[in-house]
Amino acid sequence: MVGVFFVVSIIMFILFNNVPGDRALNQVQSLRGKVSDEIFQRHYEEARERLGLDDPIPIRYVKWMGNLLQGNLGYSTFYKKDVIKVIGQPMVNTIIINIFATILALVITIPLGIHCAVKKFSKFDNTVQVLTIVGYSVPSYIIGLVFIFLFSVKLGWFPISGMNSPNFQGAGLEAVLDRMHYLALPVIVMTVASLGGMTRYVRAAMIDALRMDYIRTARAKGLKEKVVIYSHAWRNALLSVITLIIGWFMSIFMGSIIIEQIFQLNGIGKMYYTGLMNQDYDMALAIQMLYCVITLISNLITDLSYGIVDPRVRINK
């Protein structure tokens, strides 16, 4: 994990520092025409020195990594604040949005996938398969636009964008209900967009598990069908599904750039997009490395969880 982290950090740092554009010029561009050329040039050189753009890339990387390991994520040139002070609230918003969407999706897809596997090739299963193929094939931004048109424009049930009512001054339960009203449609869109893939994945894993010999043995012993399905088959099917489930839970920290942009949500994905579009590379690079750390931790938790689900893969002392 440590090796992968440093390799990814080197690659991403080189990529971000070779993106076309002049970060120093972008910072002082607002001064052009307001001050003399000599003063403008001095501010420009000071900006290059402050950003370390005159140093070779290896030296700049060492300085950046040293600051990163100390918790200094850099300075946001767009927000004029330290990155760590900027991403706090967006991270909280992203976690709130994604955790509801993830839990809702799992509550729906796992029972649905299991039922489709048990009743495979039935009319219900065939209908669900058609719907999941459609849902899996349609991009999330198309689903978002369709839902905005139906539930916001036509029915007027939900607001189109934002996280709170304009000039809202309420507190307590009133503030929570107002926030939930604004987040309901994005959560629904994210949940619907993820149903197709997960349902098909659970169904395929359960079908493979139900074909095993131990399932025939369990049924021959006279065990109830619910015990066979949920205690025997699902426990073994979970080994292949757990990677996806843990990935979903870890994604609550990563945000959704597309959904947050469509609904103008102040989340970590939107911050990442804003950083890229405004050449705020300290912001974008910090969020990119956050994604890297989350992915590595997710892989570690997945490996450790295999031993919990299946004792056969546990490491003996």
MIGU-128990 format. One record per residue (C-alpha): residue in one letter; z, y, x. Coordinates in steps of 0.001 Angstrom, whole numbers, padded with zeros to 6 digits, always signed. Layout:
AZYX ...
//
This chain:
M+000000+000000+000000 V+000868+002400+002802 G-002373+001613+004620 V-004455+002058+001479 F-002687+005328+000703 F-003539+006829+004098 V-007133+005564+004038 V-007676+007064+000576 S-005977+010307+001626 I-008315+010664+004617 I-011408+009984+002525 M-010389+012366-000250 F-009344+015117+002190 I-012693+014960+003982 L-014594+014973+000688 F-012712+017931-000758 N-013063+019901+002457 N-016819+019360+002550 V-017509+020500-001002 P-019953+023467-000914 G-018295+026849-001327 D-015941+029160+000538 R-012359+028970-000713 A-011302+032056+001223 L-014188+034095-000159 N-013333+032894-003657 Q-009790+034259-003237 V-010822+037743-002159 Q-014003+038041-004223 S-012253+040323-006735 L-011781+042937-003982 R-015482+043325-003325 G-016621+046808-004243 K-013051+048051-004634 V-012259+048403-000936 S-014254+049174+002157 D-016161+046475+004006 E-013686+046531+006892 I-010675+046003+004616 F-012534+043311+002664 Q-013380+041507+005917 R-009752+041707+007040 H-008516+040221+003756 Y-011159+037519+004058 E-010060+036565+007569 E-006410+036565+006486 A-007292+034221+003618 R-009084+031848+006014 E-006081+031864+008320 R-003654+031302+005433 L-005709+028364+004163 G-006178+026968+007676 L-009955+026938+007356 D-010483+027889+011003 D-008784+024701+012251 P-010707+021444+012818 I-010510+018970+009920 P-008251+016469+011807 I-005663+019202+012464 R-005915+020441+008881 Y-005384+016861+007639 V-002280+016350+009776 K-000782+019626+008526 W-001646+018808+004904 M-000266+015260+005100 G+002920+016511+006773 N+003478+018959+003938 L+002594+016318+001343 L+005144+013833+002683 Q+007777+016583+002476 G+006971+017233-001192 N+004899+020350-000567 L+001732+019808-002620 G+000127+023066-001540 Y-000615+026394-003157 S-002775+026848-006248 T-005258+029642-005593 F-006192+029766-009271 Y-002676+029982-010751 K-001204+031859-007755 K+001757+029481-007621 D+002866+026394-005736 V+001126+023312-007108 I+004402+021524-007780 K+005466+024385-010079 V+002170+024322-011955 I+001811+020609-012746 G+005329+020021-014122 Q+004798+020886-017793 P+001221+019488-017932 M+002555+016188-016572 V+005185+016060-019329 N+002516+016823-021951 T+000236+014109-020601 I+003031+011529-020650 I+003949+012387-024256 I+000343+012139-025439 N-000535+008961-023571 I+002652+007048-024252 F+002160+007357-028025 A-001520+006389-027737 T-000725+003416-025492 I+002054+002041-027692 L-000032+002443-030850 A-003005+000722-029230 L-000926-002236-028027 V+000824-002602-031398 I-002589-002861-033059 T-004697-004743-030518 I-002345-007558-029501 P-001685-008937-033025 L-005330-008296-033962 G-006667-010091-030892 I-004332-013051-031418 H-005301-013343-035097 C-009014-013188-034255 A-008574-015941-031648 V-006711-018201-034090 K-009303-017524-036834 K-012309-017384-034514 F-015786-017302-036099 S-014289-016529-039513 K-015636-013581-041521 F-012655-011510-040474 D-013191-012340-036802 N-016937-011624-036979 T-016287-008275-038655 V-013724-007295-036041 Q-016090-008328-033231 V-018850-006114-034598 L-016469-003164-034955 T-014994-003653-031484 I-018458-003785-029911 V-019307-000492-031615 G-015990+001043-030569 Y-016339-000241-027010 S-019863+001141-026720 V-019236+004639-028087 P-017905+007126-025471 S-014512+008676-026157 Y-015929+012206-026360 I-018290+011117-029164 I-015350+009622-031062 G-013435+012849-030476 L-016255+015032-031821 V-016735+012808-034881 F-013018+012853-035676 I-012876+016634-035233 F-015754+017018-037666 L-014205+014657-040247 F-010486+015447-040066 S-010529+019072-038906 V-013729+020659-040169 K-014295+018732-043409 L-010816+017647-044490 G-008778+020293-042679 W-005928+017877-041961 F-005495+018641-038268 P-006117+021662-036008 I-009161+021489-033759 S-007450+022327-030471 G-004254+023543-028857 M-000692+022215-028678 N+001217+024666-030898 S+000550+027100-033712 P-000396+030591-032452 N+002665+032809-031975 F+004952+029963-033042 Q+008608+030938-032624 G+010375+027956-034202 A+012778+025602-032453 G+014344+022187-032891 L+012841+019865-035482 E+010406+022533-036636 A+008977+022827-033117 V+008714+019044-032786 L+006853+018706-036087 D+004476+021520-035147 R+003734+019877-031787 M+003180+016483-033460 H+000777+018076-035951 Y-001346+019377-033074 L-001162+016174-031024 A-001825+013764-033899 L-005629+013925-033735 P-005885+013554-029913 V-003518+010568-030067 I-005581+008978-032852 V-008804+009503-030897 M-007338+007996-027720 T-005966+005040-029667 V-009234+004320-031480 A-011235+004676-028248 S-009125+001980-026571 L-008988-000546-029419 G-012329-002244-028795 G-011877-003319-025194 M-008268-004466-025492 T-008833-006430-028707 R-011737-008352-027187 Y-009759-008989-024010 V-006741-010396-025874 R-009002-012503-028100 A-010826-014047-025128 A-007572-014818-023280 M-006042-016427-026375 I-009122-018547-027064 D-008962-019916-023505 A-005234-020624-023861 L-005655-022408-027215 R-008139-024812-025629 M-005635-026132-023099 D-004180-029617-023236 Y-000598-028413-023522 I-001483-026787-026866 R-002664-030156-028219 T+000539-031716-026895 A+002683-029055-028571 R+000914-029596-031886 A+001196-033375-031518 K+004957-032951-031155 G+005022-031352-034587 L+005916-027839-033510 K+005298-025072-035997 E+001982-023240-035577 K+003730-019921-034954 V+005725-021499-032119 V+002546-022972-030631 I+000677-019670-030817 Y+003318-017155-029790 S+005592-019214-027530 H+003057-021448-025769 A-000436-019981-026040 W+000412-016273-025892 R+002807-016742-022966 N+000003-018239-020895 A-002670-015851-022169 L-000418-012969-021176 L-000975-013780-017498 S-004558-012515-017664 V-003798-009724-020132 I-000813-008296-018263 T-003004-006535-015693 L-004623-004490-018434 I-001346-003843-020251 I+000444-002551-017145 G-002601-000469-016256 W-002390+001113-019693 F+001295+001907-019340 M+000782+003417-015895 S-002082+005519-017224 I+000427+007605-019197 F+000943+009547-015964 M-002758+010029-015262 G-004063+011866-018286 S-007466+011897-019892 I-009779+014599-018581 I-012291+014279-021422 I-009812+014249-024318 E-007692+017042-022861 Q-010796+019171-022355 I-012120+018560-025883 F-008810+019417-027551 Q-007793+022044-024978 L-004523+020292-024210 N-002403+021547-021343 G-002279+018196-019564 I-002709+016889-016043 G-006340+015916-016689 K-007242+019436-017747 M-005440+020807-014681 Y-007552+018513-012495 Y-010751+019739-014148 T-009653+023369-013806 G-008907+022852-010119 L-012341+021385-009460 M-014223+024038-011421 N-012400+026921-009678 Q-012411+025490-006143 D-008631+025156-006315 Y-008723+022181-004001 D-004992+022013-003225 M-004430+021489-006946 A-007244+018956-007361 L-006355+017050-004189 A-002670+016835-005117 I-003533+015410-008538 Q-006041+013013-006974 M-003369+011676-004620 L-000992+011395-007563 Y-003596+009169-009231 C-003793+007119-006037 V-000016+006594-005887 I+000130+005638-009556 T-002665+003094-009078 L-000940+001515-006073 I+002385+001300-007914 S+000597-000172-010917 N-000940-002913-008759 L+002462-003695-007236 I+004146-003936-010646 T+001296-006151-011856 D+001749-008575-008948 L+005514-008710-009459 S+005134-009231-013205 Y+003018-012359-012664 G+006133-014160-011455 I+008038-013120-014575 V+005318-014342-016924 D+004374-017500-015026 P+007044-019221-012852 R+004291-021143-011019 V+003231-018038-009072 R+006717-017012-007955 I+007302-016752-004225 N+009923-019213-002998 K+012551-017987-000546 
//
